């Protein structure tokens, strides 16, 4: 507690909480975090934009993370944790270990003329084996509008692949 809160306790004549003002602190039980096997931890790495404009790839990654996070059996690593691996030379195994991920989603976006391709891969973090690879295509002029639909479809396929693998 802050000192001003303690002063308010003392002024009111109330008993101070144990551990305050030099009293012996209450013994704390150590909390153990247990990972539940029913939830799979998944990290979405920053997508590579092979066309040179990272904004589209970053936006797609954010949408994909949001869509995956809605799945009750998936525990998705935050974008703030995974974004630091953008342009990183670290191996998939090192990244998965640092993020404590069972699965890693990786991909790229490529614009060629008026067509845009979004490649999404689901990789097993222990073997780097691709469990699912899917390419979504769309027209560049509609990509901003259909990007959420692609992210939703990709999240569905990723979740289905993980569930099928665990069955």
Order of alpha helices (4+ residues) and beta strands (2+ residues): alpha-beta-beta-alpha-beta-alpha-alpha-beta-beta-beta-alpha
